[in-house]
Amino acid sequence: MLKAIFMDYYGTVTHENGPIAVDVVKRIYKNSDADSPEEIFRCWWKIFKEKLSEANGEKFRSQHDVALDSFREVLERFHSTEDAQELLARMEEHWCTTPVYEDAARFLEKAELPVYFVTNSDDAYVYASVEKYGLHPQGIITSEQARYSKPRKEIFLYALQKARLHPQEVIHVGDSLESDVRCPMEAGIKSIWMNREGAPVPPGVDSARDFDEVRTLLEEEM
């Protein structure tokens, strides 16, 4: 029997990108030898993800530190004169203020089961965002607390322990096939893929275009 919902935060409850993040990329591009802003973004995201994947367990590093190193590497690679600390400050503003999806806010307000956010983030960013938008989850589990980030299953094992729940008592909702579907499955947790863009759905994956469809799938599980 389901007793709770685990839910990704950035990209699922809030928009992944926004005007601040776009401004950061444009600032680097204007003072670089890159061919396009998209090249800057792809490079930074690749470096950021690779560094996060290395920063687990005994080697754990905060998102703040990983992001700062990622900016420094991108600036060096594209010969940009921007300041990495200033860019990070802007990205931290983005992580604290990026808008919540309207359907997510409605779902959270009427959710019949307790909701726990399980997210790759430092505590400060998520708590600031949750406070700004008046959200009231049952709990917030971050990679900073778990010292592991998705797609490592340890963050979900930590979340289960913290919520005092068993895998079969939880369903996870998130927008990444790798981090929010395959990863929790490794911890024994069923998932719903938040597929807002209507991408092709792999066999065996439960997919929803919005939180109205999530609610329907949850009713079937309950």
N, C-alpha and C positions, 0 to 999 in steps of 0.2 A: 504494500500500500504506500502511495506517495505521501510523504510528510512535509516536503519542502522543495523549493526550486532553487537551484544554483543558476546564476546568470552572469554572463560576461558583461562588462560595463562599457568600455570604449569600443564604438562601432556597433554596439547592440542597443544599449540604453541611450548613449550619447552618440552624436556624429563623430566619426573618426577624424575627419578633416574639418577645417573651418577657415575663416578669413585670416586669423592670426598665423596659422600654420602656412597658409599660402604666402603671406607676407614674408615669413622667414625664408622660404625657398626663393622668392623673388629677390630678396636682399642679397643672398649669396650669389645668385645668378648675375645680377647687375655688376658685381665686383669680382668677376671670375672669367675664366676662359672656357666655360662650359658651352655646349651647343644649344642648350635649352633648359628651362626650369625643370622640365620633366626628367632630364638627365641628372640634375642635382637631387631631385627627390628620390629617384630610383637608387642612386648611389648611397644616399644617407640611410634610406630604409634598409638596404642590404647590409650595410656596415652595422647599423643599430641592432638588427636581428641576430647577426652573427655574434656580436659582442654579448648580447643577452643570453644566447645559447651557451656561451662559455662561462657565464657568471651564475653558477648554481652551486648549492651545497657549500662546501668549504671555500669555494672560490666566489661566493656570492658578492655581487656589487649592486648598489642601488641604481634605479633608473636614472636618477640625477647624474651619477658618475658615468654611467654607460653613455648617456646622451651627450654629455660634455665631451667625452673622448671621441664620439662619433662626429660631432661638429668639427672638432679640431682636425680629424683625419680628412673630412670632406673639404674643409678650407685649404688644407695643404695640397690636396690632390688637384683642386681646380684653381689654385693660386689666387684665392680670394683674400681681400683685405679686411673682411668683416671680423668682428670679435666674437669668439666662441661663447664667452660668458654672457654677452648680451643676447645672443641668439637663444641660448638655453633659457634665459629668463623669460623670453617671449614664448618659448614652447611650454614652459611651466605655466604661464598664464593661460595658454591654450588648454592644457590638461585640466586646469582648475575651472574653466568657464565654458568649454565647448558645449553647445546646446543639446538638450535632451530631446529625443524624438517624441512627438506628441502622443503617438500610440503607445509608446513605452510608459510615459507618465500616466496615461489612463489605465493601462494594465496594472501598474504597480499600485495605483490608488485602490483598485478593486480586487486585487489578488486574494484568492481564498486560502492560499498556502503561504507560509513564511518564505520570503525571498532573501537569499544570500548572494551578494555580489562577489564573484571570484575573478580577479583581474590582475594582469601584469601591470603593476604600478607601485609607486611609493605611496605610503599611507596619506601623506599630506595632500596630494593631488586629488585623490578620490574623496576624501572627507570634505575638502573645500568645495568640490563640485556638488556632492550630495547636499551639503548645507545650503549652497547657493540656490538649488532648485527645489528645496523642501522635500526631498525624498526620505523615506523612512524604511529602509531595509531591515530585516531581522538581524543581519550581520554583514560585515565587510571583511573579506579575506583577500589579502594582497600578496604579491610575490615578495614584497619586503618582509612580511610576517613569516611566510613559509620558507623564505630563502631559496625558493625554486620558482621558475616562471614557466608558463605554458610554452612549448608543448611537452613539458615534463609532467608526468602524472603525479609527482610528489605534491604539487600544489593542490590537487584535488584530494589526495589522501589527507593532507593537512586540513583542508576544508571540512572533510567528513569528521575528522577527529574534533575539530573546534566546534562544529555544530552538533556533535554527538549523534550522528546519523550513520546508517549503513548504506552502501551503494544502491541497493534496491529501493530505498526510501526517497531517493532523489532523482530529479531529472534536470539536465543542464540545457540552457538556451544560450547560443552564441553564434557569431557571424563568421567564424573561421572554421573551415573543414578540418584543418590540421589541429588547431589549438582547442577548438570547442566541440568537436565531434569525435575525432580519432583519439585525442588525448584523454578525455574523460572516460571513453570506452575502455582504455587500458586500466583504469581504476574501477571498472565494473559499473560505470554510470551511463545510463541511457541519455541521449541528447536529441535536441531539436535544432536544426541548422537554420539560423535567421538569414534567409536568402532574399534580401530585398531587391536584388537586381534580376532575379529570375534566371540565374545560371543553371545549366544542366545539373540534375541531381543524380549523384552516384547511386547504384543499387544498394538497398538496405538503409538508406539515410532518410529520416523524417525531416521534411523541409517546410518552412513557412515564409510567406512573403511579408508578413507583418504580425503584430501581436494579436490581432483578431484571430488569425489562423493558429497562432500559438495557443490561444485559449481553447480553440476547438480541439486541437491535438491533446491538450492536457485533460480536457473533459473525457476523452476516450480512454486515457490512462487511469483516470480516477474511477 
